[in-house]
Amino acid sequence: MKIALIAHDRMKEEIVQLAMAYENILSQHDLFATGTTGSRIMAATSLQLTRFLSGPLGGDQQIGAMIARNEMDLIIFLRDPLTSQPHEPDIIALIRLCDVHKIPVATNLGSAEIMLKALARGELDWREVVHKENEA
């Protein structure tokens, strides 16, 4: 699966801790991240990620483009709900694209852990289900 890892500044330490805790699971997938988030995860783990621009500089939109082309399977976006973001329209657009294209998106640590545990158990093979529904 192709998984994007994104975190607002105040959530970067949490996403690094998440990546460390679930490194064995994440290492089995193609990983993508926005700029600083990707750098911090790679510094703390042995994970290899494709890094995009920082979110405010267009990284969210680069990931959104992958979603629109059906090239992304799961988004983990640890958002800071208490801090206003200058690129909020980009964030809303990214989440809307996830909804339109039926891409699972976790926006907090709890939902991210549930998705990663389901992924480890082989229970997050949603694309196959959607494909079968479209054939019917």
Backbone as a chain_set.jsonl record, in Angstrom:
{"seq": "MKIALIAHDRMKEEIVQLAMAYENILSQHDLFATGTTGSRIMAATSLQLTRFLSGPLGGDQQIGAMIARNEMDLIIFLRDPLTSQPHEPDIIALIRLCDVHKIPVATNLGSAEIMLKALARGELDWREVVHKENEA", "coords": {"N": [[0.836, -1.182, 0.0], [0.322, 2.305, -0.537], [1.219, 4.831, 1.545], [0.666, 7.911, 3.083], [2.282, 10.135, 5.269], [1.701, 12.737, 7.381], [2.068, 15.666, 9.362], [1.139, 18.303, 11.49], [3.059, 21.03, 12.887], [3.043, 20.991, 15.787], [2.419, 18.366, 16.144], [4.366, 16.742, 15.223], [6.238, 15.307, 16.79], [4.584, 13.319, 17.816], [3.923, 11.879, 15.465], [6.386, 10.912, 14.774], [6.894, 9.239, 16.956], [4.808, 7.426, 16.536], [5.601, 6.317, 14.073], [7.953, 5.069, 14.894], [6.948, 3.177, 16.716], [5.398, 1.586, 15.046], [7.076, 0.738, 13.076], [7.833, -1.748, 11.932], [5.507, -2.553, 10.605], [4.997, -0.359, 8.895], [7.294, -0.432, 7.325], [6.818, -2.292, 5.387], [5.508, -1.128, 3.331], [4.953, 1.398, 0.755], [6.069, 4.526, 1.446], [5.218, 7.951, 1.935], [5.744, 11.416, 2.532], [5.258, 14.737, 3.832], [7.627, 17.452, 3.755], [9.316, 18.298, 6.348], [8.209, 16.531, 8.202], [8.748, 14.03, 7.0], [11.583, 14.102, 7.05], [12.108, 14.089, 9.81], [10.988, 11.617, 10.567], [12.594, 9.828, 9.107], [15.064, 10.343, 10.31], [14.701, 9.268, 12.825], [14.065, 6.617, 12.476], [14.52, 3.571, 10.524], [13.111, 3.787, 8.265], [12.317, 4.371, 4.846], [11.292, 7.073, 2.933], [9.404, 8.775, 0.434], [9.821, 12.084, -0.007], [7.908, 15.055, -0.052], [7.281, 18.542, -0.743], [7.181, 20.882, 2.009], [4.137, 21.099, 3.866], [2.772, 23.739, 3.894], [4.032, 24.802, 1.676], [3.126, 23.44, -0.488], [3.191, 20.676, -0.296], [0.995, 19.23, 0.751], [-0.754, 19.498, -1.37], [0.655, 18.113, -3.333], [0.46, 15.49, -2.4], [-2.297, 15.33, -2.502], [-2.639, 15.373, -5.276], [-1.698, 12.829, -5.929], [-3.681, 11.31, -4.728], [-5.882, 12.058, -6.289], [-5.137, 10.87, -8.68], [-5.512, 8.272, -8.081], [-3.433, 7.014, -6.722], [-2.771, 6.653, -4.081], [-3.206, 5.043, -0.972], [-3.725, 5.216, 1.778], [-3.972, 7.68, 4.281], [-2.262, 9.232, 6.866], [-2.687, 11.798, 8.845], [-1.749, 13.736, 11.17], [-3.314, 16.13, 12.709], [-3.254, 19.398, 14.126], [-5.601, 20.398, 16.179], [-5.953, 22.696, 17.621], [-4.577, 24.881, 16.747], [-4.511, 27.504, 14.455], [-4.061, 27.147, 10.978], [-2.113, 28.462, 8.359], [-2.408, 27.466, 5.804], [-4.906, 26.287, 5.659], [-7.049, 25.994, 3.725], [-5.838, 24.233, 1.864], [-5.535, 21.952, 3.41], [-8.186, 21.253, 3.976], [-8.993, 20.73, 1.363], [-7.423, 18.483, 0.802], [-8.447, 16.563, 2.595], [-11.063, 16.479, 1.657], [-10.604, 15.378, -0.896], [-9.795, 12.833, -0.087], [-12.219, 11.877, 0.905], [-13.823, 11.98, -1.434], [-12.496, 10.123, -3.082], [-12.574, 7.874, -1.583], [-10.511, 7.283, 0.274], [-9.006, 6.045, 3.114], [-8.501, 8.055, 5.974], [-6.646, 9.062, 8.7], [-6.818, 11.269, 11.35], [-5.901, 11.649, 13.848], [-4.009, 10.339, 16.643], [-5.244, 8.051, 17.773], [-7.03, 7.039, 15.76], [-5.133, 6.575, 13.788], [-3.558, 4.527, 14.902], [-5.462, 2.457, 15.071], [-5.936, 2.018, 12.329], [-3.362, 1.215, 11.451], [-2.985, -1.136, 12.941], [-5.071, -2.689, 11.914], [-4.173, -2.853, 9.294], [-1.87, -4.391, 9.668], [-3.044, -6.788, 10.313], [-4.126, -7.5, 7.95], [-6.595, -6.528, 7.326], [-7.273, -4.219, 6.035], [-7.789, -4.063, 3.347], [-9.229, -2.42, 1.519], [-9.44, -1.424, -1.095], [-9.838, -3.567, -2.816], [-12.425, -4.317, -2.114], [-13.886, -2.013, -2.87], [-13.355, -2.082, -5.592], [-14.685, -4.448, -6.358], [-17.305, -3.664, -5.778], [-17.681, -1.688, -7.697], [-17.683, -3.197, -9.994], [-20.034, -4.543, -9.884]], "CA": [[0.0, 0.0, 0.0], [0.992, 3.601, -0.516], [0.766, 5.515, 2.754], [1.214, 9.25, 3.304], [2.417, 10.546, 6.658], [1.703, 14.197, 7.446], [1.793, 16.137, 10.72], [1.349, 19.715, 11.79], [4.264, 21.235, 13.698], [2.896, 20.539, 17.178], [2.119, 16.929, 16.149], [5.471, 16.019, 14.593], [6.809, 14.334, 17.719], [3.654, 12.186, 17.879], [4.003, 11.041, 14.27], [7.677, 10.212, 14.864], [6.684, 8.144, 17.914], [3.955, 6.456, 15.854], [6.433, 5.627, 13.081], [8.871, 4.189, 15.629], [6.175, 2.083, 17.3], [4.838, 0.744, 13.987], [8.085, 0.679, 12.023], [7.781, -3.049, 11.24], [4.35, -2.542, 9.708], [5.198, 0.671, 7.877], [8.408, -0.794, 6.439], [6.325, -3.194, 4.343], [4.693, -0.344, 2.414], [5.565, 2.569, 0.133], [5.745, 5.649, 2.317], [5.355, 9.296, 1.415], [5.563, 12.378, 3.614], [5.604, 16.121, 3.571], [9.03, 17.746, 4.009], [9.922, 18.162, 7.67], [7.705, 15.296, 8.803], [9.538, 12.945, 6.436], [12.958, 14.198, 7.558], [12.136, 13.674, 11.218], [10.734, 10.171, 10.647], [13.781, 9.121, 8.611], [16.139, 10.51, 11.292], [14.409, 8.478, 14.022], [13.789, 5.219, 12.122], [15.212, 3.115, 9.307], [12.129, 3.863, 7.185], [12.605, 5.187, 3.673], [10.083, 7.761, 2.485], [9.481, 9.775, -0.623], [9.449, 13.353, 0.621], [7.389, 16.137, -0.864], [7.485, 19.852, -0.142], [6.489, 21.147, 3.259], [2.699, 21.299, 3.644], [2.414, 25.101, 3.48], [4.664, 25.131, 0.395], [2.518, 22.652, -1.556], [3.286, 19.231, -0.061], [-0.367, 18.68, 0.871], [-1.308, 19.435, -2.723], [1.329, 17.034, -4.053], [-0.183, 14.251, -1.957], [-3.644, 15.396, -3.074], [-2.557, 14.986, -6.688], [-1.602, 11.367, -5.961], [-5.011, 10.798, -4.403], [-6.729, 12.286, -7.465], [-4.73, 9.911, -9.714], [-5.727, 6.936, -7.533], [-2.097, 6.494, -6.431], [-2.538, 6.671, -2.643], [-4.116, 4.092, -0.344], [-4.018, 5.528, 3.177], [-3.384, 8.933, 4.744], [-2.197, 9.511, 8.299], [-2.464, 13.238, 8.911], [-1.958, 14.164, 12.549], [-3.637, 17.556, 12.662], [-3.3, 20.142, 15.376], [-6.932, 21.009, 16.152], [-6.006, 23.899, 18.457], [-3.786, 25.95, 16.157], [-4.918, 27.908, 13.11], [-3.038, 26.867, 9.979], [-2.232, 29.411, 7.251], [-2.775, 26.753, 4.57], [-6.113, 25.517, 5.98], [-7.786, 25.563, 2.522], [-5.169, 23.059, 1.286], [-5.832, 20.823, 4.292], [-9.589, 20.896, 3.719], [-9.036, 20.129, 0.024], [-6.831, 17.14, 0.896], [-9.418, 15.675, 3.26], [-12.187, 16.317, 0.721], [-10.172, 14.401, -1.907], [-9.862, 11.507, 0.54], [-13.634, 11.491, 0.938], [-14.288, 11.748, -2.806], [-11.86, 8.929, -3.65], [-12.723, 6.79, -0.603], [-9.212, 6.988, 0.86], [-9.043, 6.151, 4.567], [-7.645, 9.108, 6.508], [-6.607, 9.161, 10.152], [-6.408, 12.625, 11.685], [-5.402, 11.696, 15.22], [-3.217, 9.167, 17.004], [-6.115, 6.895, 17.994], [-7.473, 6.459, 14.478], [-3.939, 6.087, 13.083], [-3.188, 3.226, 15.462], [-6.466, 1.473, 14.641], [-5.692, 1.687, 10.92], [-2.114, 0.462, 11.309], [-3.211, -2.484, 13.468], [-5.89, -3.384, 10.909], [-3.281, -3.108, 8.169], [-1.009, -5.513, 10.058], [-3.855, -8.019, 10.308], [-4.629, -7.727, 6.598], [-8.007, -6.153, 7.313], [-7.456, -2.909, 5.425], [-7.697, -4.248, 1.902], [-10.469, -1.782, 1.09], [-9.476, -1.18, -2.549], [-10.43, -4.759, -3.435], [-13.866, -4.239, -1.862], [-14.421, -0.944, -3.717], [-13.268, -2.56, -6.985], [-15.774, -5.413, -6.547], [-18.565, -2.909, -5.794], [-17.769, -0.973, -8.968], [-17.957, -4.17, -11.055], [-21.416, -5.036, -9.724]], "C": [[0.879, 1.242, 0.0], [0.375, 4.425, 0.603], [1.452, 6.866, 2.859], [1.191, 9.573, 4.791], [2.611, 12.061, 6.692], [1.44, 14.588, 8.895], [2.032, 17.633, 10.809], [2.5, 19.842, 12.787], [4.139, 20.689, 15.117], [2.622, 19.042, 17.278], [3.283, 16.097, 15.598], [6.094, 14.985, 15.525], [5.9, 13.11, 17.83], [3.763, 11.29, 16.652], [5.33, 10.295, 14.226], [7.54, 9.019, 15.816], [5.817, 7.034, 17.298], [4.776, 5.639, 14.858], [7.417, 4.676, 13.759], [8.124, 2.965, 16.159], [5.688, 1.095, 16.246], [5.8, 0.592, 12.806], [8.03, -0.636, 11.247], [6.627, -3.12, 10.253], [4.582, -1.563, 8.564], [6.288, 0.29, 6.869], [7.984, -1.707, 5.292], [5.55, -2.467, 3.25], [5.501, 0.797, 1.81], [5.105, 3.793, 0.911], [6.069, 6.983, 1.662], [5.13, 10.248, 2.58], [5.822, 13.779, 3.108], [6.993, 16.369, 4.163], [9.613, 17.457, 5.374], [9.463, 16.884, 8.363], [8.523, 14.114, 8.309], [10.961, 12.93, 6.954], [13.051, 13.687, 8.987], [11.892, 12.179, 11.37], [11.969, 9.402, 10.198], [14.949, 9.227, 9.594], [15.955, 9.587, 12.493], [14.213, 6.991, 13.747], [14.667, 4.811, 10.941], [14.271, 3.162, 8.105], [12.616, 4.766, 6.064], [11.293, 5.773, 3.17], [10.397, 8.606, 1.264], [8.98, 11.065, -0.006], [8.972, 14.356, -0.416], [7.76, 17.461, -0.2], [6.825, 19.903, 1.232], [5.025, 21.423, 2.943], [2.341, 22.697, 3.173], [3.002, 25.505, 2.126], [4.142, 24.273, -0.756], [2.573, 21.148, -1.366], [1.933, 18.559, 0.073], [-0.982, 18.521, -0.512], [-0.636, 18.343, -3.553], [0.732, 15.678, -3.668], [-1.608, 14.196, -2.498], [-3.665, 14.993, -4.535], [-2.439, 13.47, -6.822], [-2.955, 10.724, -5.66], [-5.908, 10.906, -5.637], [-6.402, 11.316, -8.6], [-4.882, 8.464, -9.252], [-4.398, 6.235, -7.222], [-1.768, 6.497, -4.943], [-3.604, 5.8, -1.992], [-4.556, 4.469, 1.07], [-3.295, 6.82, 3.546], [-3.41, 8.951, 6.264], [-1.766, 10.962, 8.405], [-2.777, 13.688, 10.329], [-2.08, 15.681, 12.568], [-3.615, 18.151, 14.064], [-4.634, 20.889, 15.413], [-7.02, 22.334, 16.91], [-5.221, 25.079, 17.895], [-4.274, 26.229, 14.745], [-3.756, 27.684, 12.144], [-3.199, 27.833, 8.805], [-2.647, 28.758, 5.927], [-3.991, 25.85, 4.794], [-6.917, 25.119, 4.738], [-7.162, 24.334, 1.846], [-5.482, 21.8, 2.092], [-7.252, 20.329, 4.051], [-9.712, 20.218, 2.353], [-8.483, 18.709, 0.047], [-7.82, 16.159, 1.524], [-10.638, 15.445, 2.369], [-11.824, 15.307, -0.362], [-10.199, 12.985, -1.346], [-11.297, 11.001, 0.566], [-14.149, 11.143, -0.454], [-13.763, 10.422, -3.354], [-11.847, 7.732, -2.686], [-11.374, 6.325, -0.042], [-9.327, 7.099, 2.377], [-8.053, 7.217, 5.041], [-7.776, 9.138, 8.029], [-6.1, 10.55, 10.499], [-5.955, 12.767, 13.136], [-4.724, 10.37, 15.546], [-4.072, 7.912, 17.182], [-6.544, 6.24, 16.696], [-6.293, 5.93, 13.68], [-3.534, 4.708, 13.592], [-4.184, 2.139, 15.066], [-6.213, 1.051, 13.196], [-4.426, 0.861, 10.743], [-2.254, -0.963, 11.848], [-4.067, -3.306, 12.506], [-5.045, -3.744, 9.691], [-2.387, -4.31, 8.461], [-1.753, -6.837, 10.026], [-4.411, -8.334, 8.925], [-6.086, -7.353, 6.444], [-8.273, -4.815, 6.628], [-7.281, -2.991, 3.922], [-8.96, -3.693, 1.258], [-10.553, -1.581, -0.408], [-10.113, -2.364, -3.282], [-11.945, -4.739, -3.278], [-14.492, -3.197, -2.776], [-14.422, -1.39, -5.183], [-14.406, -3.533, -7.29], [-17.124, -4.701, -6.607], [-18.761, -2.215, -7.132], [-18.074, -1.925, -10.129], [-19.409, -4.632, -11.05], [-22.425, -4.157, -10.444]], "O": [[2.016, 1.228, 0.471], [-0.829, 4.685, 0.614], [2.674, 6.959, 2.739], [0.205, 9.314, 5.481], [3.556, 12.594, 6.112], [0.673, 13.917, 9.587], [3.007, 18.155, 10.269], [2.866, 18.872, 13.45], [5.039, 19.998, 15.595], [2.593, 18.497, 18.381], [3.184, 14.872, 15.521], [6.441, 13.89, 15.082], [6.389, 11.984, 17.927], [3.701, 10.067, 16.778], [5.403, 9.181, 13.708], [8.013, 7.923, 15.517], [6.07, 5.85, 17.516], [4.659, 4.414, 14.807], [7.681, 3.59, 13.243], [8.62, 1.843, 16.059], [5.578, -0.1, 16.52], [5.377, 0.347, 11.677], [8.166, -0.633, 10.024], [6.769, -3.695, 9.173], [4.384, -1.905, 7.398], [6.206, 0.653, 5.696], [8.729, -1.87, 4.325], [4.999, -3.1, 2.35], [6.588, 1.125, 2.284], [3.909, 4.062, 1.022], [7.055, 7.122, 0.937], [4.401, 9.919, 3.516], [6.504, 13.988, 2.105], [7.475, 15.582, 4.977], [10.331, 16.472, 5.544], [10.254, 16.228, 9.04], [8.95, 13.28, 9.108], [11.497, 11.867, 7.265], [13.968, 12.94, 9.33], [12.519, 11.535, 12.211], [12.353, 8.424, 10.84], [15.745, 8.295, 9.7], [16.933, 9.17, 13.112], [14.197, 6.187, 14.68], [15.454, 5.608, 10.43], [14.599, 2.634, 7.042], [13.247, 5.795, 6.307], [10.306, 5.058, 3.001], [11.517, 9.087, 1.091], [7.844, 11.135, 0.464], [9.545, 14.489, -1.497], [8.478, 17.479, 0.799], [6.003, 19.049, 1.564], [4.708, 21.927, 1.865], [1.67, 22.843, 2.151], [2.521, 26.448, 1.5], [4.649, 24.362, -1.874], [2.05, 20.408, -2.199], [1.733, 17.452, -0.427], [-1.651, 17.527, -0.791], [-1.286, 17.714, -4.388], [0.527, 14.821, -4.528], [-2.075, 13.134, -2.908], [-4.606, 14.341, -4.986], [-3.021, 12.887, -7.737], [-3.323, 9.717, -6.266], [-6.61, 9.957, -5.985], [-7.278, 10.974, -9.394], [-4.442, 7.538, -9.934], [-4.255, 5.03, -7.428], [-0.602, 6.356, -4.575], [-4.764, 5.814, -2.404], [-5.64, 4.083, 1.507], [-2.142, 7.025, 3.166], [-4.45, 8.716, 6.879], [-0.627, 11.312, 8.095], [-3.925, 13.987, 10.655], [-1.094, 16.409, 12.458], [-3.92, 17.48, 15.05], [-4.782, 21.911, 14.743], [-8.042, 23.018, 16.85], [-5.199, 26.154, 18.495], [-4.432, 25.313, 13.938], [-2.608, 27.997, 12.458], [-4.31, 28.006, 8.304], [-3.176, 29.427, 5.039], [-4.096, 24.781, 4.192], [-7.429, 24.001, 4.691], [-7.882, 23.49, 1.314], [-5.671, 20.721, 1.529], [-7.487, 19.126, 3.935], [-10.45, 19.244, 2.206], [-9.02, 17.825, -0.621], [-7.999, 15.047, 1.025], [-11.183, 14.342, 2.333], [-12.648, 14.463, -0.715], [-10.578, 12.044, -2.043], [-11.556, 9.832, 0.282], [-14.83, 10.133, -0.636], [-14.496, 9.684, -4.013], [-11.197, 6.718, -2.942], [-11.13, 5.126, 0.098], [-9.712, 8.154, 2.881], [-6.916, 7.276, 4.572], [-8.879, 9.226, 8.57], [-5.058, 10.97, 9.995], [-5.662, 13.87, 13.596], [-4.856, 9.398, 14.803], [-3.66, 6.824, 16.781], [-6.436, 5.023, 16.544], [-6.43, 4.938, 12.964], [-3.204, 3.823, 12.802], [-3.782, 1.017, 14.758], [-6.269, -0.135, 12.874], [-4.416, -0.095, 9.967], [-1.698, -1.897, 11.271], [-3.811, -4.494, 12.309], [-5.195, -4.828, 9.127], [-2.173, -5.151, 7.589], [-1.167, -7.883, 9.746], [-5.1, -9.339, 8.753], [-6.748, -7.82, 5.518], [-9.406, -4.333, 6.647], [-6.699, -2.102, 3.301], [-9.671, -4.4, 0.544], [-11.657, -1.569, -0.952], [-10.842, -2.176, -4.255], [-12.671, -5.104, -4.203], [-15.521, -3.461, -3.397], [-15.365, -1.113, -5.923], [-15.022, -3.457, -8.354], [-17.992, -5.082, -7.392], [-19.878, -2.157, -7.647], [-18.655, -1.513, -11.132], [-19.944, -5.056, -12.074], [-23.623, -4.435, -10.406]]}, "num_chains": 1, "name": "protein.A"}
